[in-house]
Amino acid sequence: MTNILLTGSSRGIGAAIAAALDLPGITLIGHGTNSGIPADFVDPAAPAVLWQAALDQFGGQIDVLINNAGVFEENPIDRDDDAWLANWNRTMQINLTASAALCRLAVRHWQERKAPGRIVNIASRAAYRGDSPAHWHYAASKAGMVAMTKSIARGYARDGILAFAICPGFTMTGMAEDYLASRGGDKLLADIPLGRVADPAEVATAARFLALDAPPSMTGAVLDINGASYVR
């Protein structure tokens, strides 16, 4: 039996990942606002509470951590100074710091058990390409997630602890629909050679592969799912 903790599982990419991992031999615990274990990642203590709750439900063993929870909120630079900084810090706390806290707990858990484990972090194309002038914080948080993933992969591979990241481009979730509507969908779609945004199920297919089947030598890999809108 493989025990998986998935954050942000209640909608969008997270819900698609949960569906993709509805397999024999897999036990999944989700976290989210609408289902699973509730935890507000604005609270610095929330990741540890979530981890312990999942650990208790799993009987003391977690094998895979998938960090998917995140926010995508505008933060224009002409905002009031305090409001701009507060929004920057909120995005960093939810998107990066909470994920880092869970990764740390996962690594320590596997080290203590002398057991292998896998981390899959859902980052973004913005980590490499950047984002709009109102989304510095989002791009920076996702770039940090990619760098963290690579650091974990390099630091703990000898312990059998593997780390991967996925960088989706626009994906048809609630966040993407709002963004497409606000920025002019046709113009943005013209920038995607495939001619469409990704479906959450496509991201979920990659997440399932990394969580269960990717060979150990792939640790540290970052998979792009963006319709060739950014190639590197």
N, C-alpha and C positions, 0 to 999 in steps of 0.2 A: 504494500500500500504506500502510495506517495502522497504526502500531506503538503498542500499548497496554500499559502496565504496571499490573497490578491487584494490590493487596495483599489478604491474607486471602482468597485465592481457593479454598481447599481445601474449604470447606463453607458451608452456609447461604446468606446473601445473596451472598457472594463467588462460590460455585460457580454460583449462578443467573445472576449477571452474566457469568461466563465462558461459560456455555452460550448466553446471549443474544447474545454477541459472536462466536460461532462462525459467521462470515460470510465470503463471498468478499471479498478485499481487506483483511481484518483479520488482523494477526498479534498475538497476545496472549501475554504472559509473565506468569505468575502467581507469587505468593509465598504460602507457607503452610507449615504444619507437616506436611501430608500430601502436598503436591504442589508443583511449581514450585520456585523458588529459596528455600532456607531462610534465614530471618533472624529473630533473636529481638529484637524491638523494645525489650525491657528494656535492651538494650545500646545506649547512645547512638551508638555507631559503626555500628550495623547498617543504618540507612537509607542511608548513603553507600555501604556495601558492596553492598547490594541494587541501588541505582541504577546503580553501575558495572558490576555483573554483567549487569544487563538491557541497559545501553547496549552492552556488548561483544557480547551475543547479537544485538542488533538492528542491529549494524554502525554504531553511532554516532548513531542517531536514534530518539528517543522522541517521539511526537506527542500522546499522551493519558496522563494519570496519573489513576488511580482509587484513592483512599484508602478502603479498606473495613475493614482490620484493626482489631480492637479487643477489649477485654475488658469484661465486666460481672460484677463481683464484689462481694459484700456487704462493707460496712465499717462496722459499727455504732459509734456514738459512745461506747459504754461499753467499747470495746476498750482495751487498754493503749496509753498515749500513743505509744510508739515504733512499735507495730504499726499503729496507725491512720494515723500519718504515712507509714509505709513503704508501706502499701496505697494511700493517696492518691497518693503520688509514682509508684508503679508504674502506676496507671491513667492518670495524666497523661502519663507517658512513652510508654506504648503508644498511647493513643488520640489524644493531641494533639501532643506534641513530635515523635514519629516522623513523623506526617503533615506537620507544619510543615517538618521537615527535608527531606522529599521534595518538598514544594511549592517550597521555596527552590531546590533543585537543578533542578527542572523549569523554573522561571521563568528562572534563569540560563542553562540550556541553550538555551532558546528565544531569549533575548536575544542570546546569543553567535552563534547560527545565523541571527539575524534572521528567525526563522520563527514562524508562529502555533502555538499549542498550547492544549490544554484540560485543566482539572482538574475532577474530579468527586469531591466529598467526601461520604462517607456519614456523616451526623451522626445525630440522633435527635429525636423529639418532645420528649424530656427537655430539649433545649436551650432550649425555650420554656416548657414546662409544669412543668419540674422532675421529680424522681423520688422514690422512697421515702426515708425517713429513713436508710436504710442505703446510699444511693447518691448522696450529695452529689457525690462525686468524679466519678461517671459523668456526671451532668447538667452539671457544670461543664466537663468535658472536651469535651462535645458543643457546649455553648454557645460555648466557645472556638473550636471548629472552624468554626461558622457565622460568627462574627465574623472569623476569619482568611479565610474564603472571600470575604466581602464586601470585605475590605481588598485582597485580591489582585485581585478584579474591578475595583475602583475604581482601583487603582494601575497596572494594566498593560493595560487595554483598548486603549489607543492603540498598543500593540505587537502587537495581535492575540492576546493571551493572555487566554483566557476562563476563568472559574471559576464553578462551580455547586455547590450542596449539595442533598442529599436528607435529609429528616427522617422516617424511618419511625416509626410507633408500634410496638406489639407485632407481631412478625413470627414466623412459625412456624419458628424455628430451634432449635437445641439450647439456646441461652441463654434464649429466650423460654419454651420448654417447662419448664425448671427453675424459672423465675420464676413462671409460672402455677401450677405445682404447689405452690410454697412459699407463695404469697399467696392461693390460693383462686381457681381459674380462673373459676368462675361469676360471682363478684362483679366481677372485672376485665372480663369480657366484657360485663357489663351496662352498663359505662361506654362501650362502643363502639357508636354508633348502627347501624353496618353489621351488627353482630351476630357478627362474627368478626374474628380477627386477620388481618393481611395475609399473603399468600403471598410467599415470596422472589421468585418470578417477576414479581410486580407491581412490586417495587422494581427488579428487573433491567430491566424494560421502560423505566422512567424513566431509569435509568442509561445504557442504550444510546442513548436519545434525546438526552440531554445530551452524551454523549461524541461522538456522530456528527452529529446533525441539528439540534440546537437553534440557532435563529438567533442571531447575535452580539449582538443587542440584548437578549437574555435574560441576558447575563452578570450575575452577582451574584444570580440568582434562587435561591430556596430552595423546593423542592417538598415538600409534605406528603403522606405516604401513611399515614394513620392511621384510616381508617374514620369520619372526622368526630369522633373522640374529643377532638381539640383543633383548633379552627378559629380563625384570626386574620386 
